[in-house]
Amino acid sequence: MKLPWRMTAVAGVVGLIATLSIGSVRAEAPKPKGLGDPGSLTALRLEPNLDNKGITIRGRDARQQVFASAVYSTGQYRDFTRKVSYSSSPEGVVKIDNSGMMTPVADGMTTVSAKDSVSGLVATLPVTVTGLSNEMPINFTNQIVPIFTKLGCNGGGCHGKSSGQNGFKLSLLGFYPDEDYEFLVKEARGRRLFPSSPGQSLLLTKPVGKSPHGGGKRMETDSYEFRLISRWIEQGMPYGSEKDPVVTSIKCFPEGRIMDRGSDQQITTIAIYSDGTTEDVTQMALYEPNDSEMAEVTTAGLVKTLDLSGEVAVMARYQGQVSTFRATIPLGAELGAISAPKNFIDVAVMNKLKLLGIPPSPICDDATFIRRASIDIAGRLPTDQEVRDFLANSDPQKRDKLVDQLVDSPGYADLFANKWNMVLRNKRRQPQDTRGTYAFYQWIRDALEENKPYDQFVREVLTASGDVASNPPVTWYREVAQTNEQVEDTAQLFLGLRIQCARCHHHPFEKWSQDDYYGFSAFFSRVGRKNGENPREQRVFHNDGAASSTNPRSNKALKPAGLGAPASDVPVDRDPRHFLVDWMASKDNRFFARALVNRYWKHFFDRGIVEPEDDMRETNPPTNPELLGALSDHFIQYGFDLKDLVRTICKSNTYQLSALPNDYNLKDKQNFSRYYPKRLKAEVLYDALHQVTATSQGYSGLPAGTNALQLPDPTVGPYFLKVFGQPQADTACECERSQEANLAQSLHLLNSSEVQGKISNGAGRAATLATEKERTDEERIQELYRWVYSRNPDAEEMKIAMAHLAKHSQNKKNAWEDIIWALINTKEFLFNH
């Protein structure tokens, strides 16, 4: 049979393709109210008012951003920063512009007032200005370096990269100001700075466009930044004293707001110094939203929400410190009647949906549920018999019982062993790797099947010693061979923390420093190796001695320390890796449990409560903190029981919501108001293709009957798996698996000889259906639909399929092949929904 004939013949049957309405066009629904009517304006507030003592502005170079908040009778807040008029009494102490930015004029005390001209309400704030009468030396670290960061001079794409730019180098994001000072003042024989004529310094002429500059114009000659750098040069480029205070933290005010879509909120960023003093750094901090589709933020800290509802965090970064402002943006629709919660998951999710006013989709039907759960839990399509039995079952507990059956089935271990095998980087690079790779895979599968507690599972991987024959997890150390890989994979995989940046410099988006990184590294400092007969199967052992690691920048020796934890005193004869897992699995360590439940949540819902699932930064907070906290607590309380976690998630109403959007939740991508459809992973899709066509695939060196999901090594699989995004187990990140659709995938399903061969197989389903005499065509069509979609065809689908069979009655095998071909090339087959 020629493929062009197949495409022509099938044109009449494409009407039976049951495509799922994923992102389909919908009639416009009534506009939701958002925050709704705020009521009457009852008060006006001028902030920040630190400890109710007002504001102190210190020095002529200081600035202070204030924001005005309107308080309404409903309890709502609205930003009035740019709607009020400002004044001060007595005058002459500060100036304040219409954006709420204050600058000092003279030492003294004054009261700043903000007045709403419509209501007549007035808010006041006491302000004290000090330090203008005495000229203070400008501090290089605290005042000049932040300018380089704000203007992008020390970014990774400019002078902050490791090689610098055009002969001039700065430390990345200003993390090492002592080096920056050396680069600026002492390198190039001092030609970059001219104290006798500051304006002629290259440091100023280049960024204002007076001298050629590859980075273009970065500031104006009348800007705050220009004036401050000029005065610093004029003062003789002071560095500052070791006794000068340093920034220890920053904080955003307000910390959060409930905001309407399309509204503004001015934030103020305050730096807290080591001596307890504070300083406004709003104009010098860098800002970035964690979801650019929900909000944007100006360089001055003005947050503007867009058209989507949900939660968005805006990161503020200054001098290696970070803080966040969180905006909750309600849609404001009525939820109507919703199902009673089945467990704590539903309570947390519905609480958030009520806050946001996003109605959830209804509970999915039975046919959808059995297909969804079978794929998500056991990595396979339900059989025709399973579908018929489930649909005919009237037991109100049948869904919970199905979940229990699937969790206890071999498919559960197959699916999750595949998942863990990839992120644990278990693969063959050479033929000598076979024994270790296969043994490690089988160990992973056995651990999941017997439901080994997760903390024990992790301990046995990280503390593995011996050889692969006696202890298969030792194989992890074959691929994750370098200490830095062990540190980074452990943090990312088991703690949900990406600390790779801290190996070379302070993490730009987190609090982790190089000391944190190398203190964590010390846990792996006593891992020893011995060669065996097979050079790819080294024996791993604990090498007695003091565990420590050296920060290469400071040459400081560091004891083992968990991230954010004090150093551990590890006896020289004890394996520090056990101390690491003790810290990881302790009830006080929230990283460990949160990382796992978030990873598993994403498995079922296609996005994590924190997304990406292994990037759990302070500046990337969970969309539903209540949900993440409750799941973590439950996981710890039940002894790190993975099967219980899967049961708990899949028995919730939240998991059972329909994927079809209602009038209001089509754009919801983070609050789980519906099930988010996801394409079948490569191995599951390949196995599903074999289930539908009733064929099988052999794999070299593996037993007959092995399916794609059971492959112990990603190098074994056929081209189909690569086309559909199977990872190569090169990293600890699940992002290595591609779930994106592409043209190669479509072409492979439409016209590859492999897929066509399975459809037309002489012993396959099409041939069986064509030759069967006992059942009617209608019954056989129903069976095929149950195999492909886990449901019966509707009347129109049945009519079209029957017509196609009648039209090609002289070659029924070809006609059945056409129908199978059409069904597997639909979204309803390719996606779990």
N, C-alpha and C positions, 0 to 999 in steps of 0.2 A: 504494500500500500504506500502510495506516495503522499508526502506531507501536504503539497498544495491541494490534493483532493480532500484531505482531512479538513483543511481550513475552509474550503468551499462547502463541503457537505455539512459542516457543523454550523454554518451561518444560520440555518433555520432552528437550531436548538439552543442558541445562546440566550434566548428568552427565558430559559429555565434557570439561568445563572442567578443564584440567590445572593446578591452582594449585600453585605452588612452596611447599614447607614452609619458610616464613620465620618463625622464631619460633613454630613450632607446639608444642603441648603434647606432652611426651615422658614416657615412664614414668620413674620415679625411678631413677637410677643409683646404684650403690654409692658411699657417701660417700668422697670423696678424703681423703687423709691430711693435707693441708696441709704444715706443716713436719715432721710426723711426730714420733716419739719423740725427745726431745732427748738421751736418755742420762742419765748421772749428772751431778749438779752438781759441778763441779770448782773453781770460783773465783767470787769476788764482787769487782766493781770499783766504785769510787766516783769519779765524774767530774763535770765536766771537770778534768783535771790538766794544766794548760797548761805545756808544755815540761818535764813531770815535776817542776815546782817547787811544785805545790800551787796554792792560791788566795790572792790578796790582796784584801781588802775595804777600800776607801778611803772614809772619811767616814761620818757617822752616817746619811746618806740612802741609802747603798748597800744592795743586797740581793744574794744569790747563790743561784741554783737549782743543785742538784746532782741527778744521777740515778745510780741504782744498777743495774748490769748483772750478771745471772747468766750465767756461762759454763759450758757443758755439754761433755761428752766428745765430742759429735758436732761441736763447733765452733759450735753455735747460741748466740745471745744472746737473753735474755728480760729485759724491763724489770721490775726489782724495786723501783723507787723507792718505791712505796706499800706494799710488802710487808715491808720491813725496819724495824728500830727504830734510831733515831739517838741518839747521845750524843757528848759532847765532853770532852776531858781536856787541860789543866785546864778546869774549868767556869768560867762567868762571862765568857768572851770572846765567844761567839756563842750565839744561840738557833736551834734548827732544828725545824721542825714535821714532821708525818708525810708531807708532800708533798715534802720535800727542800729547802724554802726556808729559807735562813739569813739572819738579821739580826744586825748587830754589837751588842755590849753594851759592850765596853771594848777599849782598845788592848791588843795582846798577840798571843801565838802559842798555838795550840791544835791538837789533832788530833781531827778529827771521825771517828767510827766508825759504820759501818752493819752491823747484824748480822741474819742470817737465822736465825730461831728454830728452823726445822726442821732445817737442816743444821749449824747452829752456825758457819757461815763468817762471817768478819768482813772488811770492807774499810775502809781508813783513808785519810784525806786531810789533809795539813797545811794549816792556814789561818792567815793573818796578817791582823790588823786594825790599821789605822792611821788617824790623822786624827780620832779622836773627841774628843781632849782639846782640840783647837783648832776653834772655830766658824768654818767657812769660808762665805764668801758663796755663796748659791745662784746658779747660772748659768742665766740665762733660756733661752738657746738649748738647752743640754744637758739641763736638768732640768724646766723648766716647759712649753716647747712640746710635748715628747713626750706630756705629759698631755692636752693639747687633742686631739692626734691619736688617742690611745688611747680617749678618751671620745667621739670622733666630732664634737667641736665644730667642727673646721676641715675637715670633709668637704664634698663638693660639694653635698650636700643641706641644709647648715646654714650656719654663718657663713663657711665657706670658699668659697661660691659668689661669683661676680664682684660681685654687688650686696650681698653680706652678708645678714644676717637681722635684721629689726627694729632697724635702725640700728646694728648691731654687725657688723664685718667682721674676718675673719682670713684670712691667706694660705692657699691651698689646701694642706692636709696639712702646714702649717708650713714650707713651703719657703723663706719669706722672713721669718725671725724679727725682723729689724730693723723691718719694717712692722708685725708683730704687736705689738711693744713700743710702737710709736707709737700704734696703735689702742687698746691697753689703758691705757697710762699717761697719755697726753697728750690724747687725744680726749675728748669729752663732759665737758670741764673737770675731769677726774680723778674723776668720780663713781663710776667702777666699782671703785675701790680706796680703802681707808681704813687707812693704816698704823697709826693710833692705835687702831683697833679692827678688826683683820683679819676677824673673823668677820662683820662687818656689810657687808663688801664685796660688791657685786653679783656679782663673779666667783665668790664662794663661796655666797652665799644662793640664787642661781638654780639651780645644778646640784644642790644638796641639797634643793631643794623648799621652801625658806622664802620665796622670792619667786616670783611667776608666771613660768613659763618654758615657752616653746613646745616645747622639746626634752625636757621632762619631767625626772624625777630621773635624774642621771647618776652620782652618787657619794654615799657616806655620810660623816657627820661624823667617824667614827672611822677613816676610810680613810687609807692612805698618801698618796694624791693630795691629800686635803683638808689633811692636816698639812703637806705640803711647800709647797703654795701659800700656806697661812696663814703659815708661817715666812718665805717669800719676801716677802710683803707686810710682815710685821713688820720685816724687815731693811731696808725702804725700797725694795723692788722693784729690786734691782741687775740690770743687764743683763749684766755680765761684761766682761772685758778682751779686747782684740784679741789678746793673747798667750795666752789660754786655748786649750787644745787643742780640736779639733773632730773629730767622728766621720768617719773615712775609709773604714771598711768594717764589716760585721758578719759573723758566722759562726755557723752552727748546729752544735751538738754533740749527738749524733753527726751526721755528715753524711748517713748513711743506715743503714738496717737492713733485714734480711730478717725480715718479721713474718708471723705467722699472721693469718688473717681473724678479726675480732672481738677483736683484742688492742690493748694500749696501748703507747705509748712517750713518755716525757717527754723533751722537748728543752730544751736550754739555749742561749740566744742571747747571744753576747758581742759587744760593740762594741769596735772597735779605734780608738784616737784618734791624732791626728797626732803626738803625742809618744811613741808606742809603748805607752802604758798601755792597760789593758783594763778593761772594766766589764760586769757582768752586766745585760742589759736584757730578760731573758725576760718579765717582767711588763709591760713597757712597749711591747714590739714588737707589731705586728699580724700575724695569721696567717690564711692562706687556702689551702685545697687547690686544686690545678688540676683536680681531678675530685671533685666533692662526692658522687658515687655510690660512690666507693671509700674515702673517709676523711673524717673531720671533726676539727676541732681546737678546743680550748678557748682562752679568752683567756690562760690560763696556760701555753700551749704543750704541752698534753697531746694527743698524736695518737691517735685511735681509728680503727682500720681497720674497714671494714664487710664486706659479704658477697662482694664481687667480688675476683677475682684480677687481678694485673697490676702496673703501676707507678703510683705517685702521688707528686707533689711537693707539699710544703707550703711556701708562700712565707712568709718572715719579712721584715717591712719595718719599718725604724726610721731616722728622720732622713734620709730620702732614699736610704738604702742597703738593698740586698736580699740575701738569701741563701736557700738552699733546703735542706730535709731531704727525702730520697727514701726512700720505703718500697717495697720489693719484696715482693709478697704472693703467695706460691705457692699453687696449687691442690693440687698434690701427687699428681696422678693418674699412673699409669704410661703412658708414651707408646706402648709396644708397638713393633711393626715400622714403620719409616718409610722412605720412599724415599731412596735415596742422593742427596746434593745435586748439582744440575746446575751451580751457580755459587756465587759468594760470597754472593749474596742468601740462598740456602737455608741456608748455613752460619750466617749471622747470625740468621736467623729461628728456625732449629731450636735454636741455642744458647739463645735466650731461652725458647723453649717448654720445653726441658729444665729450665732453671732454675725455671720456674714450674710445671712439671708439668701442662701443658695439651696433651693429645694433638691433633695436627692432623687435620682431615678427610682422607679419601683423595683421590687425584687424580681429577678429574672425568672423565666419559666424553667420547668424541670429539664427540658431537653438541653437548654443552654447550660444549666448547672452541671449536668453529668459530663458534658464535653469539657467545660471549663475546668472542673475539678480534676478530671482524669488527666488532662494535659498538664495542669499546674502542679499536681502532686505526684503523678506517676509517669509523666512524660509520654503518654500514648493516647490514642483515640479509644473511647469505649467501644466494645464489640457490639454487633447488632443485637445479640442476645441480652447483653447488659442494658442496652438502651430500652429494649422492649420490656424487660422486667422492671426497670426503674420507672418508666412512664406509666406502667400498669399498677404500680405499687401505691396504695392509698395510706400507708403508714406516715403520720405527720412527722416522725423522726427519721424518715428515710434519708434526708440529706446528711444529717449528722452521722448516721450509720455508714453512708457511702464514704464520707471523709475518713472514718475509722478504718474501713476496709482498704482504702487506697494507701493510707499511711502505713498499714501493715503489709502491703503487697511488695513483691520484689521490685516493681517499677519505681517505688519511692526511693529505694536505695540506689537504683540505677541512675535516676535523674539527678539526685543530689550528689552522688559520687562523681558524676560528670562535672557538675558545677564546681565542687571542691578540687577535683583533679586539675582543672584548668588554672585556678588561681594559686594553687600550690605548686604550679609550674612543673608538673610531672610529665616529662616527655623524653623521647629518645633522640639524642643527637647522633649517636653512633650505635652500631649493632651491639656493642658491649653493654649498652644501657638497658637492654631488653629485660633482664631478670629483675633489676631494681625497679624499673618503671612499672612492670606488670605487678610486682609484689606490693609496691606502694599503692597502686590503684586498688588492688584487692583488699588491702588493709583499710583504705578509706571507705570502701563499700561495706565491708564487714562492720566497721565502727558505726556507720549510719544505720545499717540494718539492725544491729543489736541495741541501737540507741545509746551509745556511749555518751555520758554527760559531756557537754561541749567543753567545759574547762579541762576535763581529763583528755579529751581529744587534742586540744591545743597544747597541753603539757607534753603529751607523748610525741608531738611533732617537734616542738621547740627544744626539748631536752633530749632528743634522740641520741643514743650512743650505741656503739657496736657496729655490726656490718648489716648489709641489706638482707642477708639470709636469716639472721636472728631477729632483726628489728627493722622492718621495711621503711618506717618514717625517716631513717637515716638518709634515704634517697633525696629528701628535701635539701640536704646540705650539698648534694652533688650539683644541682642547678643553681641554688642560692649559695654560692660558694664564698663570696667575699663578705667581709664583715659589714660593709655599708649596705649590701643587698639584704643581709639578715636583719639589720636595723630597720631599713625602710619597708621591707615586705611585712615584717612583724607589726610595725606601727600602722601601715595602711590596711592590712588584711584583718588584723585582730582588734585594733583600736579605732579604726576609722579615721586615722590621722595621716596626712601627707606631709612628712617632715623632710623630704628630700632637699628642699632649699636650705635647711639649717645645717647641712653638711658643710657648706662653704660660707654662709653668711646668715645673719638673723633672718628668720622667716618673714617675708614681706606682708603676709596677711594673717599672721598668728603671733603668739607670744613666744614661740620656741626660738631659743638662741643656739649658738654652736655648743655652749656648755651643756644645754639640754640634750642635744644630739649625741655628743660624745660621752656624756654620763650614761645615756641609754645604751650606747655602743659597748660600754664596759661589761655589760652582761654577757656579751659574746666573746670577750677577750681571751678566755681560757679554753676555747674550742680547739682541740688538737686533732690531727689526722695522721693516719698511717696507711701506706700503700699496701694493697693486697695483690693476689695473683692477677686479678683484673684491675688495671689502672683506673677504670671508671667506677670501681667499687671500693672506695677508701673506707677505712675503719675510722669512725669518729669517736673521740673520747674527751673526758675532762682532764685538762692538763693542770695539775696542782700548781698553785701560786696565787699571788695577790691579783685580784681582778681590778683592772684600771684601764683607762683610755686617755690619750693625750689630745687636747684641743690643738690642732696644728697652727692655729693663729697665735694663741697665747702661750703655747708650750706648757699649759697647766695640766697636770695629771688629775684625772677625775675618777672618783669611785662610782660603782654602778648606782644608777638612780632612775626610777621610773619618771615618766614625763610629768613634771609638776610636783614630784614627790621628793622627800629628802633622800640623801644618799644612804645606801645599805652597807652595813658592815658584814662582808661575806668572809667567813673563815677560809684560809688558804686551801683547805682540803675539801671544801664544799663547792659544788657546781653552781655558779651564779645564775645559770639559766633557770634553775628551780626557784630562786628568789624572784626572778623576773615574773614567772607565772604566778607565784604567790601574790605579788603585787597586782598583776593584771586581773586575777580572779577574785580579789578581795571585794567585799561588799561596799567598801568605800570608793572603789574605782568605778566611776560611771562610764568610762570609755568602753570597757570590754563588753558589757551586756548591751549597751546602746548600739554599738557597732554591729553586733550580730543581728539584733531584732530589726534594725534598719535595713540590713542587707537582705534578710528574709522577707521583710515587707515589700521591698522593691521586686523581689522575685515574683510575688503574686500581683502587685499593683502597677508594675512597670515604671514606678518612680518611688524613691525613698521618701520617708518623712523628712529626711535631710537628703538633698540631691546636689551633687553626686553622692552616692551612698557611702563612699569611703573618704569623704572630705568634710568631716564634722568639725568645722572651725567655729569659734565664737562669732566670727563675722559671716557665717553661713548657717544661721540657726534653723531649727526644725520648724516646719510649717504648722505643726500641731504639737507643741511641747507636752501637753497633757497626755496625748496618745503615746508619744515616745517614752515618756516617763513611766506610764502605766505598763506598757509592754516590757520595759526593762525590769521593773519591779517584779512583774509576774515571772519573767524568765529566771531571775535570781531566786525567787521564792520557791519555784518548782525545780530547783537543782540543775539549772542549765539544760533542761530537757528539750531537745530539738523537736522531737515528734509532738510533744505537748504544744509547743509553740505553733507548729503547723496546724494542728487540730484547732487551736484557739482562734487563729486567724481565719481559717476556712469555714468555721462554724458561725462566724459572725454574720449579721445581716449586711454589714459593710461589704464583705467579700461577695455577697450574693446579689448585690445591686445590678441592675441591667446596665449593659454598655451603651444602650441607646440614650442619647441625651434628651432632656426635656426642654422646655422653652427657655430655661435659664442657666443650665449647667454645661452647655456645649463648650464654653471657653474655659471652664474650670479645669486646670491642669495640676492642681496641688492639694486639693482638699478632699478628694476621694468621694465626691458626690455621686459618682458612677464608677463602674468598672472600666478601666482604660484598656482598650483593645491593644494587643501586641502580637507581632508576627511570631509564628512558631520558630523556635531556635532551630538551627540547621539540622541537628541530629534528630530532633523530634519530627520535623517536617519530612525528613528522609524516611524515617520509620513509618510515619503516617501514610506516605505514598505507597509503601509496601503493604500496609494494612488494607488500603483501599483497592489496590490492584491485585491483592492476594498473591504477591510474589515475595521473593527473599533475595538477599545479597550476601555473597560470601566474602570473607576477609582473610587475607593470607596469614597463615600462622595462628588463626583463632578457630575455635570450635564452630561447627555448623550450627546455625540458629542464633549466632551472635548478632545483635542489632546495633545500629549506629550509636545509640545512647550508651551501649556497654563497651565501646571501644576504649581500651586503657591508655591510648596514646593518640594524639591528634595527627600524627604523621601517617597513620594507617588509612585514614578515610579516603573516599573517592573525591573526584573533582566537585561533585554536587555540594558537598559540605563546605568546601572552600568558597564556592560561589555564594552560598547563603550565609556566610559570615562566621564559620567556625573559627575560634581563636587558635593560635599556635602555642598557647601556654608560655608565652615569653615574658609576661608580667603578672603581678599580683592584682591587677585591675580588671574587673569584669567589663570595663569599657573596651577591652581588646576584642570582645565579641561584637561584631557589627550586626545591628538589627535594621540597618537602612536598606530600603528597596533600591534596586538599580536595574538597568536595562539587561544586563547579563542574566539576572535571575528570571526576568520575564521571558527572555528568549529561550532559556534552558527549559522552563516548564512548557513553553509553547511548542518548541520544535526540536529539542535535543533527541538524538537517537536513543539515549539512555532512557528517558521518560517514555518515549514512544514504544520502546521495546518492552517496558514493563506493562504498559497499557494493552499491548497486542500479544502478550505472552500466551502461548497456546494452552497453558495450564492455569492461566490467571482468571481474574473475576469476570472480565468481559466474555471470555470463552465459556465459562461455566454458566453465566446468565443466559447466553445465547442458545445453549444446548439443553437447558433444563426444561422439562416437560410438565413437572408436577404442579407448578404454581403459575398463576396468571402473570401477564406483563405488569399489571398494576402492583402485584405483590412484590415482584422482583425490583421494580423501580423504588418502591418503599424501602426495601432492604438496602439498596444502594445509597439512598439518601441517609439512612440511619448510619451507615458506615462512614459517609463523608461528613455529614453535618450533625449527626446524632438526633435527627428529627425526621418526621415524615414530610413529604412534599405537600404543598398546598394544591388547591384544585387547578390553578392555572399552570403550575409547574408540571403537574401530572398530565394535563391536557397536551402540553407542548412535547413532553417526552414520549407520550403515546403516539402522537402524530409523527414524530421522527422515526420511531420504530416501524410504524405502518408504512411510511414512505420508503423505507429501506428494508422491506420484509424479505427481499431476495438475498440480503447479506446482513443478517442480524448481528453477527459478531462485530462487523464494522460499525453498525449503528450503536451497539452498546459501548464500543470503544469511544465513539464520538461523545456520548453522554458523559462517560468518565472523564474524558479529556476536558470537556467544558466545565465540569464541576470542580476539578482540582485547580482550575485557573481562575478561581474566584477569591475574593477577600474572605468570604465566609469560611473557606477551607484553610486559607493561608494564615488566618489570624485566630488567636484565641480571644473570645469576646463574651 
